[in-house]
Amino acid sequence: MEIGVTIHSTDLTMSPVDVAREAEARGFASLYVPEHTHIPTSRRTPPPTGDGVLSEEYKRSLDPYIALAAAAAVTSKIRLGTGIALVAQHDAITLAKQLATLDLLSDGRLVLGIGYGWNHEEMENHGIDVKRRRALVREKMLAMQALWANEVAEFRGEFVSFEPSWQWPKPVQQPRPRILIGGAAGPVLFDHVAEYGDGWMPIGGAGLRKALPDLRRAFEERGRDPASLHVVPMGVFPDAAKLDHYRDGGVTEVVLRLPSAPRDRVLPVLDDYAAYL
């Protein structure tokens, strides 16, 4: 089981460039950063954390793709991931090129952790029908994968459509960068993971052991090898017993949560987490 870290990067936190450099120096396997294009002030949608007030960092999120590209320039081994990317809020053709470029420039270190989104106002501002966001994400992912894997790609769907086209660069990772899908356990999510993903990225690990047989079964039904499945709990506060439980339960990578804070608060936590490596 590998161990990575995640930080909600903002203009007030330790730079993700410096976090990546320090995490790599300590031997962590990965760094993940989240995405929010903006946060409408109406606050109709309650915070995903269950808190009464949305945490300040959500208002100040950095663009994850630019942040990871900058991190790639100062590192050589650590995987660089989104945790999570909001694919529904992007044009599929443009995002495919951005991600392929990032994978190329990082020498194949991109991990695309994606989700369907929780903030209804944010999605609506992008013209998204919230009730259909899962279908929208699925189609955009399939369209991007067509562009990544084929010299000439064509896609005809309900939400995305393009004629036979060339698009380079291709990702170093073929036929696609590693794709992890976040969300609560269930048949729809697991079918999507098996259809166009490579693994599951739950928030924390509650109920994980109970759910994994269903996910492995979904892989088998799609003709895929369950042994290839990545299981990556995100945002974990660690202790030895918890990490042992994850390892014994089939988790392939666990991502530990760093504080969304300046350097003087992040580095001591990073040092504490290094003891688990």
C-alpha positions in Angstrom: 0.0 0.0 0.0 1.4 3.4 -1.0 0.9 6.6 0.9 0.2 10.0 -0.6 -0.9 13.4 0.6 -3.5 16.0 -0.3 -3.8 19.7 0.4 -6.5 22.1 -0.5 -4.2 24.6 -2.1 -5.1 28.3 -2.1 -3.4 31.7 -2.4 -2.9 31.7 1.3 -1.5 28.1 1.8 1.9 26.6 1.3 2.5 26.5 -2.4 1.6 23.1 -4.0 4.9 23.4 -5.8 6.7 23.4 -2.4 4.4 20.7 -1.0 5.2 18.5 -4.0 8.9 19.0 -3.6 8.9 18.4 0.1 6.6 15.4 -0.2 8.8 13.8 -2.8 11.9 14.3 -0.7 10.2 12.4 2.2 9.2 9.5 0.0 5.5 10.1 -0.4 4.0 8.4 -3.5 1.6 11.1 -4.6 0.2 14.6 -4.2 -3.5 15.5 -4.9 -5.2 18.9 -5.1 -8.9 19.7 -5.6 -10.8 21.8 -8.0 -13.5 24.5 -7.7 -13.9 27.1 -10.4 -15.8 29.5 -8.1 -18.2 29.3 -5.1 -21.5 31.2 -5.5 -22.3 33.2 -2.4 -25.9 32.0 -2.2 -24.8 28.9 -0.3 -28.0 27.0 -1.2 -26.0 23.8 -1.2 -24.8 22.8 2.3 -21.1 22.0 2.7 -20.1 18.5 1.9 -18.3 18.2 5.2 -21.5 18.5 7.1 -20.3 21.7 8.8 -22.7 24.6 9.2 -20.3 27.0 7.4 -18.3 26.3 4.3 -14.5 26.3 5.0 -12.6 29.4 3.8 -10.4 27.4 1.4 -13.3 26.5 -0.9 -13.5 30.2 -1.9 -9.8 30.4 -2.8 -9.0 27.2 -4.6 -6.1 27.3 -7.1 -6.5 25.9 -10.6 -5.4 22.3 -10.1 -4.0 21.8 -13.6 -1.7 24.8 -13.5 -0.7 24.0 -10.0 0.2 20.4 -10.9 2.1 21.5 -14.0 4.2 23.8 -11.8 4.8 21.0 -9.4 5.8 18.7 -12.2 8.6 21.1 -13.1 10.3 20.7 -9.7 9.8 17.0 -9.2 10.7 13.7 -11.0 9.0 10.8 -9.2 5.9 11.8 -7.2 2.6 11.2 -8.9 0.5 14.3 -9.4 -3.3 14.0 -9.1 -6.6 15.9 -9.0 -8.6 15.1 -6.0 -11.1 15.8 -7.4 -11.5 17.3 -10.9 -14.9 18.6 -11.9 -15.0 17.2 -15.4 -18.6 18.3 -16.0 -17.6 22.0 -15.8 -15.1 21.7 -18.7 -15.2 21.5 -22.5 -14.2 17.9 -23.2 -12.0 18.6 -26.2 -10.1 21.4 -24.4 -9.7 19.4 -21.2 -8.4 16.4 -23.1 -5.6 18.5 -24.5 -4.8 20.1 -21.1 -4.6 16.7 -19.4 -2.6 15.0 -22.1 -0.1 17.9 -22.1 0.2 17.6 -18.3 0.8 13.9 -18.5 3.4 14.5 -21.2 5.3 17.2 -19.3 5.2 15.2 -16.1 6.6 12.1 -17.9 3.4 10.1 -17.3 2.8 11.0 -13.6 -0.8 12.4 -13.9 -3.6 10.7 -11.9 -7.0 12.0 -12.8 -9.2 11.8 -9.7 -12.7 12.9 -10.8 -16.1 13.4 -9.2 -19.6 14.4 -10.2 -19.7 17.5 -8.1 -21.6 18.5 -5.0 -22.1 22.3 -5.3 -25.4 22.8 -7.3 -24.9 26.5 -7.8 -21.4 26.1 -9.1 -22.6 23.5 -11.6 -25.6 25.6 -12.7 -23.4 28.6 -13.4 -21.7 26.3 -15.9 -25.0 25.5 -17.6 -25.2 22.0 -16.1 -28.4 20.1 -15.4 -27.5 18.9 -12.0 -29.8 15.9 -12.2 -28.0 14.6 -15.3 -24.4 15.3 -14.2 -23.4 11.7 -13.9 -24.4 11.0 -17.5 -22.6 14.2 -18.6 -19.3 13.2 -16.8 -19.5 9.8 -18.3 -19.8 11.0 -21.8 -17.1 13.6 -21.5 -14.7 11.0 -20.1 -15.4 8.6 -23.0 -14.9 11.5 -25.5 -11.6 12.4 -23.9 -10.4 8.8 -23.9 -11.2 8.6 -27.6 -9.0 11.6 -28.3 -6.2 10.2 -26.1 -6.1 6.7 -27.6 -6.7 7.2 -31.3 -4.8 8.8 -34.1 -8.1 9.9 -35.6 -10.9 10.2 -33.0 -14.6 10.7 -33.6 -17.4 11.0 -31.0 -21.1 11.2 -31.3 -23.0 11.6 -28.1 -25.8 13.5 -26.5 -23.6 16.1 -24.7 -20.3 15.8 -26.7 -20.0 15.5 -30.5 -17.0 16.0 -32.8 -16.2 14.8 -36.3 -13.1 12.7 -37.1 -10.2 14.7 -35.7 -6.5 14.8 -34.8 -5.4 15.8 -31.4 -1.9 15.7 -30.0 -0.1 15.4 -27.7 -1.2 12.0 -26.5 -0.7 11.1 -22.9 2.4 9.2 -22.0 0.2 6.7 -20.2 -1.7 4.7 -22.7 -4.6 4.2 -23.4 -5.2 6.9 -20.7 -3.8 8.3 -17.5 -5.0 6.5 -14.4 -8.6 7.5 -13.6 -10.0 7.3 -10.1 -13.7 8.1 -9.5 -14.9 9.6 -6.2 -18.2 9.1 -4.6 -20.3 7.0 -2.3 -20.5 3.2 -2.9 -23.3 2.1 -5.1 -24.1 0.2 -8.3 -24.1 3.2 -10.6 -20.7 4.5 -9.4 -19.1 1.0 -9.5 -20.4 0.5 -13.0 -18.8 3.8 -14.1 -15.5 2.8 -12.4 -15.5 -0.5 -14.3 -16.5 1.1 -17.6 -14.2 4.1 -17.9 -12.1 4.2 -14.7 -9.2 2.4 -13.0 -10.2 2.8 -9.4 -12.4 4.2 -6.6 -11.5 7.2 -4.6 -13.8 7.3 -1.5 -13.7 10.1 1.0 -12.3 8.3 4.0 -12.8 4.6 4.3 -16.1 4.0 6.1 -17.8 0.9 4.8 -15.0 0.2 2.3 -14.4 -3.4 3.1 -18.1 -4.2 2.8 -18.3 -2.5 -0.6 -15.2 -3.8 -2.3 -16.7 -7.2 -3.3 -19.4 -5.4 -5.3 -16.8 -3.2 -7.0 -14.7 -6.2 -7.9 -17.8 -7.9 -9.3 -18.5 -4.9 -11.4 -15.0 -5.2 -12.9 -15.5 -8.8 -13.7 -18.8 -8.1 -15.4 -17.0 -5.7 -17.7 -14.4 -8.3 -18.5 -11.7 -6.6 -16.5 -9.3 -8.0 -14.0 -10.2 -7.1 -10.4 -6.6 -7.4 -9.4 -5.9 -4.2 -11.5 -8.3 -2.2 -9.4 -6.9 0.9 -7.5 -8.6 1.6 -4.2 -7.6 5.1 -2.9 -9.3 6.5 0.2 -8.9 10.3 0.1 -8.4 12.8 3.0 -7.5 10.4 5.7 -6.2 11.4 9.2 -3.9 8.5 9.9 -3.0 6.3 12.8 -1.2 2.9 12.7 -4.3 0.8 13.3 -6.3 2.6 10.6 -3.5 2.2 8.0 -3.2 -1.5 8.9 -6.9 -1.9 8.5 -6.8 -0.3 5.0 -3.8 -2.4 4.0 -5.5 -5.7 5.1 -8.7 -4.7 3.3 -7.2 -4.3 -0.1 -6.5 -0.6 -0.3 -3.7 0.1 -2.8 -3.0 3.8 -1.8 -4.1 6.0 1.0 -4.1 9.8 0.7 -3.4 11.7 4.0 -4.9 15.1 4.5 -2.6 18.1 5.1 -4.0 21.3 6.6 -4.9 24.0 4.2 -2.4 26.3 5.8 0.9 28.1 5.4 4.3 26.4 5.3 5.0 26.6 9.0 1.9 24.6 9.8 2.1 22.1 6.9 5.7 20.9 7.2 5.4 19.6 10.8 2.4 17.6 9.7 4.2 16.3 6.7 7.1 15.2 8.9 4.7 13.4 11.3 3.0 11.6 8.4 6.4 10.5 7.0 6.8 8.2 10.0 4.1 6.0 8.5 6.0 5.4 5.3 
